[in-house]
Amino acid sequence: MNKITAALLAQFEAIVGTTNIFTDKERIEKYGKDETENLIYLPEVVVTPNTTEQISALLKICNENLIPVTPRGAGTGLTGGALPHLGGLVISMEKFNHILEIDERNLQVTTEPGVITEVLQNEVKAKGLFYPPDPASKGSCFIGGNISENSGGPKAVKYGVVKDYVLNLEVVLPNGEIIWTGSNVLKNATGYNITQLIVGSEGTLGIVTKIVLKLIPHPKFDLLMLAPFNSLEKASEAVSAIFSAGITPSAMELMEIDAIKLACKMLDSSAVNLTNDLAAHLIIEVDGNNLEVLMSEMESIAEVLSNFEVGELYFADDAQQKNELWKIRRKANEAAVKAGFTIEEDTVVPRAELPKLIKGVKELGAKNGFKVVCYGHAGDGNLHIRINHPTIKKSFESDEMKSILTALFQLVKTLGGTISGEHGIGLIQKSYMPVMFEPITLDLMKGIKKTFDPNNILNPGKIF
């Protein structure tokens, strides 16, 4: 990899203009960090282009001169995928912030990647349509970043994740060529599925500049229940039982009591009645178009929960109460970080194995002298594990923490799970890929990367 010279800087400026290129320390520091632990790596140059053609021209120059390029969305990532750890050029997608078309006849939306997820959701909702993926950072994260990480969120349990809604992508390849990956159709058996290869590739194969998403009609009603438990394991056991009873909630979130307390304290909220005997809560939502059916489903869920030592159930009566409970869940991550739980893992196992995972996590914490708090998307087995170690505040390049996390991921693999459900591998998880995959599988992945990016300029050093 090479450094950016004055001559190259002049070429970049000619492409994007003087107001869209930055080299001052104050500005580039902003683009040298995201939400990953306490890591910062300064790029040499930051550009904020606003056309596909500008990105194409930039990548052609960088590919020819072996300049590392880091694509960046909103900077809400948790695995360092947008950190320019090799310096070089950061291409920020913040000015690609337009929704281009909402096609109500075909239930599709075409958008640029710099649109905030919640903004897109609200725009399509105004037309009676629904884009379900809703990561906790939906109020600030970009759709493009969601594509890069194949994001999920609470609604994934019923509606699926980002990959289930992406129909077609405009992508600039590392050599500057521009392609569309597929077609704007619901069925496509024409060649390899390049669209789905780009989804979840963490900006290592190309830079997405336009996105075509499938939409569905927005459900008319939703009901929300908060279920308290005196046992974390009983709460996790109840999750699988609800599905076995033939009910598919639109969301089912698990929050350990410490996570709720931290979030409530940060928000100064009294929405949840916290008593000393509680260990966890489940937030359970059902949605649809028939209110009577939904009420019947809630009654059935309550009946299932009664077999797992559940406490008094709380039903949110109106939109304000529902929003308050969701706000607590979405703030759990931020509140945990502020309280010293600076290391996060994003494990996922088959939902019936959640009790074993939680038990193993707690045993690992007790054995190694750290505190741990758990929360996450219990309905699809995705558990976010926050670690507060007395001396280790970041996992990256810590031998002691690497040993601990290797043990955790080996447990996850034994349970039939994997090491990331929605946050990706990025920079800080790449050393654990051999825990999950045999060498031949990793070689296949590296071969794909080499085909797309033979000079290894695009987000180099991520995933592998």
N, C-alpha and C positions, 0 to 999 in steps of 0.2 A: 504494500500500500504506500502511496506517495502523499506528500503534503500539497496543499493548495498554494500555488505560486501567485504572484501579482498578475501575471498574464492570464491565468485561469480566472482569477477574481474579476478581472476586467470583462472576460467573456460571460461570466455569470451575470454581471451587472447589465451587460448589453441585452441579455435575454429577459430578465425580470424587471429591470429599471432600478434606479437608485433608491427608491422608497421601499423596495421589497427585498433588500439585501442588508444583512447586519453582521458586523464583526466586533462591535464594542462589547466589553466584558459584561456590563450590566444586562444587556439584552441576551447574549448567548448563554448566560447562566440560567436563565429561564428555561431554555431548551436543552440544558444539560442534565435535567432531572425530571423524574415523574413521581409516581406514588410508591416507588419501590424502595423499601427500607430507608436508608439514609445515604443513597448513592448519588454521586454527581460526576459527570464526565463532560468537559467542555468541548463543543464542536469548534472547528476553525471558522466556519461560515454558516449562517442561517439564511435561507431564502424562503419567501412566501409567494410562490407563483399563483396564478389564477386561471391558467388554461392548460389543457392537456398537452398542447404543442410546446409550451414552455418547459414542462417536465420532460418531455421527449428530448428536447435540445440539451437540457442539463445532464440527463443520463448519458446521452451520446458522448458528451465531453468527458464525463467522469469515467465512463467505461474505457475510453481511449487512453486516458491518463492514469488509470488505476487509483482513483480517488474513492475512498469509502463513503457511501451514502446511507443516511439513516432517515427513513420516512417517519413522520410524526403526526399524530392526531391531536387529541386534547390533552395528552399527558396524564391520563388517569390509570395507566397500566400498573400492574403489581409485580411483574417479573422482569422488568428492565428491557422490554422489547424495543422501546423508543430511545434508549440511552446510547449516545454516540461514543461508545467506549474506545473507539479507535480514532476519534477526532473526525476529520473530514467535513463533509457537507450534510447539514440537516435540511430536508425538504419538509416544511410545515404545510399541512393541508388546510389550514384554518380559513383560507379565502375561497375554498371550494364549498361554499355554504348555502347552496341554492337547491331547493326542491324543484326539479325541472318539469315534472308532469305527474298529476294524479289521474290515472286512467280508470274512471269509475265503471266503464263498460266491462273491462277485463280484470278489474280488481288488482291493479298493479300501480306501483309508484316508481318513477325514475328520479334518482336523487344524486347529488354530488356527495362525496364522502365526508365533508366537513360540517354537515348538518348535525346538530345535537339530536340525540336519539329521542328525547322527550318532545322536542319541537316537531319532529316528523310524526310521532304518535298523535300529537294533538291536532296537527293539520289534517291527517287522514280521518281521525275521529270526528272532526267537524263535518265530514261527508258520510258518516255512518260506517266507516271502515276501521280495521283493526290491524296493527302491526304488533304482535304479542311480545317479542323478546324485550325484556326490561331489566337490564343489569342495574345493580344498586346505584351506580353512578349515572343513571340515565339522564339526569338533569344537567350533566356537564360533558359526558363522553360523546364522541362522534360516531356516526354510523360506520365510517371507514374503519375505525378502531375495532368496532364490534365485528366487522367482517374479518379483520386480521386475526382476532382471537376466537372466532366462532362463539361469541358470547351467548349467555343464557339468561339467567335471572329467575325469579319466582314462578313466572308463567310457563317455564319450560316443561314442567311436569305434565301439563295437559297439551300445550301447544307446540312444544319443540323449541329448538334453538335457532340461531341465525341461519345456519346452513339450510334449514327447512323452508326458508323464505327467499333465498337468493336464486333468481332465475338467470341473470346475465350480468356480466361485468365488462366495463372498458378498462383495460390494463395497459400501462406502459411497461414494457420489458426492460431489463437492465441495459440492453444495447440501444434503447430509445425507440424501438419499434412499438407501434400501437396496435392492439388487437381487441376484438370482442371475444369472450370466452365461450359463448353459447348462443341461445336464442330466447326470445321472450315468450316461451311456451311452457306449459305445465308438464309435458312429457317430452323427453329427448333421449333417444338411444342412438345418437349419431356420433360415433367415435368416442374417444376418452372424455371423461367429464372434467375438463380443465377448470370449469367454474368452481366445482367443489374442491379442487386441488388448491385453488387460490384462497378459498375460505379457510381460515385457521392457519395460514402459512406465515403469519406474523411479519409480513412485509419483507420476506426474504426472496420471493420469486418475481415480484412486480409491484408497481404502485397503482392502486385502483383509483380511477378518476371519475367513473360513473357507475351507478348501481341500479339494477332493476330488481325490485322486490315484489313478491306476491303478497297480497292482502286478503283478509277475510272480513265478513260482516262483523260489526262490533256487537258483542252480546248486550242485551238490554238490561240485565239485572246481575248483581253479584251480592253474595252474603258472606260475612266474615265472622269467624269464631276464634276466640283465644282460649286455649285449653291448658291449665296449669297441672304440673306433675311434681311429686315429691322425689321422683327418681328420674335421672337423666336416661337411664337405660330403658325404663318403662315407656318414656316418651318416644324413644327411638323404636321400640318394639311395636308401638301402636301404629306407626307409619305404614308398615307393610300390611298390617291387619285391615286397614281402611281400604286399600286397593284389593285385597283378597275378598272383601265384602262386595266388590263390584262397583265401587265408587271411584271416580277420577276427579279429584279436586282441581281447580284451576291454579291453586298455589297451596303448598304445604311447607312451611318454614319452621325450622327448629332453632330455638334460642336458649342456650344455657343461661341460668339466672344471672350470672356475673355479667354476661353480655347485655342483658336487659337493664341491669342496674347502671352500668356504665353509660348506655345510651340515654336512659331516662335522666341521669344526672346531667349529662351534657346538654340535653334539650330542656331541662327543668320541667319535665313532664310527669304528671301523676296519672296518666292514662291506664297504667297497669298497677294493680294492687299487689305490692310486694310484701310477702311475709317471710319470716326466717326459715320456714320449713320447705319452701319451694326450691326445686332443683332446675326446672326447665319449663318452657312453654312451647306449645305448637300453635302457630298461626295458620288457620285453615280457611281457605276461600273456595267457594263454588260459584260458577257463573253460567249463564244461559239465557234463554228467552221465555222460559216458563217459570214464574215465581213459585207456583205450587210445587213443581217438581224440585226446585232448589230447596225449598223448606223441608220437603220429604227427605232429600239427601242429607241435610243437616241433622235431621232427627236420627237417621241411620248412622251417621258418623258419631253422634253422641252416644248411641247405643254401643257401638264398637269400643269407644273410649272408656266406657264404664268397666270394661274388663281389664283395664290397665291402671287402676288406682288413680284415675283422673280426679282433679279437684272440681270446684264449681266453675262451670263454663260461662264465659262472657261473650255475649253477642253484640257486635257493633250495630247500633241502631240507625246511624245515618252516615253520610259521606264524611263529615268532619271526624267522627270517631274512627272510621276506617282509615282515613288519611293519617290520623295520629298514630295508629298502630303501625302502619306501613313506614311512617317516618322513623319510628323507633328501630324497626328492623333495618332500614337502609342506612341508619347512622351507626350501626353496631361496629362496622369496620373502623370508621374514623374515631369513634369513642375509645375503642380498644387500643389504637395506636397512641392516642394521647395519654392513656393510662399505663403505657410502657410495654404493651404487647406488640412489639415492633416486627416480629417475624411471622409471616403468614404462609400457610400451605393450603392448597386448593384440591384436596383429595376427593376421589369419587369411587364408590363401591356399589355393587348391587344393593338396592335399598334394604333388603332383608338382612344384610350384613352390617348395617349401621351400628347395632349394639356392640358387636365385636370390635369394630373400629374405634368407637368411643371408649370402650373399656381399655383397649390397647394404648390409645393416646394418653389416657389418664395414668396408666401404669408407667409409660415411658417418661412422663413428666415427673412422677414421684421418684423414679429410679435416678433421674439425671438432675434433679433439683431445680426444675423450672415450673412456673405456673402456666396453665393452659386454659383457654376459654374457647368453646365451640359454638358455632352457629352455621346456618346455611340452608340449602335447598334439600330438605330431608326427603321430599317426594321423589326426587331422582337420585338420591344417595350421595349428593354433593355436599361434603362437609368442609367448611372453612375452619381451619385450626389456627388460632392465634397464640403465639408463644411469648412469654415474658421471662427471659432468662436473666438471672442477677448480674451476669458479667458480659454476656454476648448479646449485642443489640442488633446485629445483622448476620444473616446466614452466609452471605457471599464471601467466599475465600476464608471461612472459619473451619479449621479441621475438626474441632470438637463438635460444632453444629452439624457438619457434614456427616459425621458418624451417627449422630442422633437421627438426622433426617433419612439417612440410608436405612436405618432400622425401621423407621416409620413407613417408608415406601416399600420395603420388603414385606411388611405386614399387609399393606394395601394390595400388593400384587397377589399375595397368598389368598386374600379374600376375593380375588377376581376383579379388582379395581385398577385404577391408574392414577398417576401423580398429578394430573391437572384436568379439571372438568371444564373450566372456562377462562382461566387466567393465562394460559399458555406456558411455554417453556422459557422463551426469551434468553436473558443472560444468566440469571441466577439459578435456573433449574437444569441447565444443560448437562451438568456433570452427572445427573441422576438418570439420564436416558438409558444407559446400559443396564440399569436395574430393571427397566421395563421391556427392553427389546434385545433380541439376539443380534450379533454382529451383522448377519446377512440382511436383516430388516433395516438396520441403521445405514448399511451400505446402499440399499435401494433408495432411501430417503436422500442421502448425500448425492447419489447419482442424479436424482431429479433436480436438486439444487444446481448441480454442475451443468445440466442441460439448459436450464433457464438462465443461469448466471455464471458462465465459464470463468470469468475473471474475478468472481466472488467480491463484487463491489457493493451489492445491495444488502444492507443490514448484516454485514459479515460478523461472524462470531456469535450468532444467535442460534438457538436450538441445538447446534452441534458444537 
